[in-house]
Amino acid sequence: MDWEIKKFKELTIEELFKIYRERTKVFVVEQNCPYNEVDDEDLISIHIMGLENGELKAYCRIIPKGETVHIGRVLVEKESRGKGMGRILLNKAMDYIDSQMNSLEAHIQAQEYLIEFYKSLDFIEIGTAYLDEGILHIDMVRRRDGKFKISKTKRNIFE
């Protein structure tokens, strides 16, 4: 597995096509969420790609949000799931955030069935569960220093 980490302007047309194709397969078709998969966040994001023989097998993007970052569009291609690739992908993202970005906190909107997975990567739940595109999610955060001071009253940190 080869790993590439690139800013939007560094992506080739072919890489961008593979990203959009796989994101559409996973988020629009597989999860039956008919929404605009391409958004302006891509333009400011760091894109992490796991490639095997030139094919995109794992992907996420890191969106800078001031002093924090948001990790989103986390995916492992269907045939590659269950092989630990998601853990490697998230570790790559967190290593990049910790070493290259001036961000103390990383936020993620986790689908409910993945909460334990994200907890194993030092994320904690904040707020309460909510529906996003008909899928139950919960906001989670990971702090580089491990110190948390979270308000339990806010439902969705991204609103």
C-alpha positions in Angstrom: 0.0 0.0 0.0 1.3 3.4 -1.0 0.2 6.5 1.0 -0.1 9.9 -0.6 -0.8 13.1 1.3 -1.6 16.2 -0.8 -3.2 19.6 -0.9 -6.0 20.0 -3.4 -3.8 21.9 -5.9 -1.3 19.0 -5.8 -3.8 16.4 -6.8 -3.7 15.1 -10.4 -6.9 15.0 -12.4 -6.8 11.2 -12.2 -6.4 11.3 -8.4 -9.3 13.7 -8.1 -11.4 11.5 -10.3 -10.6 8.5 -8.2 -11.4 10.4 -5.0 -14.8 11.6 -6.3 -15.6 8.2 -7.8 -14.9 6.3 -4.5 -16.6 8.9 -2.3 -19.7 8.8 -4.5 -19.7 5.0 -4.4 -19.5 4.9 -0.6 -21.4 7.9 0.6 -24.1 8.5 -2.1 -24.7 4.9 -3.5 -23.8 2.5 -0.7 -25.1 4.6 2.2 -28.0 5.9 0.0 -27.3 9.6 0.8 -28.2 11.6 -2.2 -26.4 14.8 -1.5 -23.8 16.9 -3.3 -20.6 15.0 -2.7 -18.3 17.6 -4.1 -18.0 20.7 -2.0 -15.8 23.8 -1.4 -14.1 22.1 1.6 -12.1 20.0 -0.8 -10.3 23.2 -2.0 -8.8 23.8 1.5 -8.4 20.2 2.6 -5.4 17.9 3.0 -6.2 14.7 1.1 -4.9 11.3 2.3 -5.0 8.5 -0.1 -4.2 4.8 0.3 -3.4 3.4 -3.1 -2.8 -0.2 -4.1 -1.6 -0.8 -7.7 -2.8 2.7 -8.5 -6.3 2.1 -7.2 -7.8 4.1 -4.3 -8.4 1.8 -1.4 -8.7 4.3 1.5 -9.2 8.0 1.8 -10.0 10.9 4.2 -9.6 14.6 4.1 -8.4 17.0 6.8 -10.2 20.4 6.9 -8.4 23.2 8.7 -10.9 25.1 10.9 -8.9 27.7 12.7 -7.2 26.2 15.8 -8.9 22.9 15.2 -9.2 20.5 12.2 -12.1 18.3 11.0 -11.4 14.8 9.7 -14.0 13.8 7.2 -15.1 11.6 4.2 -13.3 8.7 5.9 -13.7 5.6 3.7 -12.2 2.2 3.0 -13.3 0.8 -0.4 -15.8 -2.1 0.1 -13.5 -5.0 -0.9 -10.7 -3.7 1.3 -12.7 -3.5 4.6 -11.8 -5.7 7.6 -8.1 -5.6 7.0 -7.1 -2.8 9.4 -6.8 -0.2 6.6 -9.1 2.3 8.4 -6.9 2.3 11.4 -3.8 2.8 9.3 -5.6 5.7 7.5 -6.6 7.4 10.7 -3.2 7.0 12.2 -1.7 8.6 9.0 -4.2 11.5 9.4 -3.4 12.0 13.1 0.3 11.8 12.5 0.0 14.5 9.8 -2.1 16.7 12.1 0.3 16.3 15.0 3.5 16.9 13.0 2.4 19.4 10.2 -0.5 21.4 11.5 -0.8 23.8 14.4 -4.0 22.2 15.7 -4.6 21.0 19.2 -7.9 19.3 18.4 -9.2 17.0 15.7 -12.9 16.6 15.3 -14.9 14.0 13.5 -18.6 13.3 12.9 -18.7 9.5 13.6 -21.4 7.2 12.4 -22.7 5.5 15.5 -21.5 2.0 14.6 -17.9 3.3 14.5 -17.8 5.0 17.9 -15.8 2.2 19.6 -13.3 2.3 16.7 -12.7 6.0 17.1 -12.5 5.6 20.9 -9.6 3.1 20.3 -7.8 6.0 18.5 -8.2 8.4 21.5 -11.3 10.2 20.3 -14.0 10.9 22.9 -17.7 11.5 22.4 -19.1 15.0 22.9 -22.7 16.0 22.8 -25.6 13.6 21.9 -26.4 11.5 18.8 -28.1 13.1 15.9 -29.3 12.2 12.4 -27.2 13.4 9.4 -28.6 12.4 6.0 -30.7 9.8 7.9 -27.7 8.1 9.5 -27.1 8.4 13.3 -23.9 10.3 14.1 -22.1 11.6 17.2 -19.4 14.3 17.3 -16.1 13.2 18.7 -12.8 15.0 19.4 -9.2 14.0 20.0 -6.8 16.4 21.6 -3.1 16.2 21.1 -2.4 16.9 24.7 -5.1 14.5 26.0 -6.7 17.2 28.1 -10.5 17.6 27.6 -12.8 20.4 28.7 -16.0 19.7 26.8 -19.4 21.3 27.3 -22.1 18.7 27.4 -24.8 21.1 26.4 -23.9 21.6 22.8 -25.4 18.9 20.5 -23.4 19.4 17.4 -20.0 21.1 17.5 -20.2 21.7 13.7 -23.3 23.9 13.8 
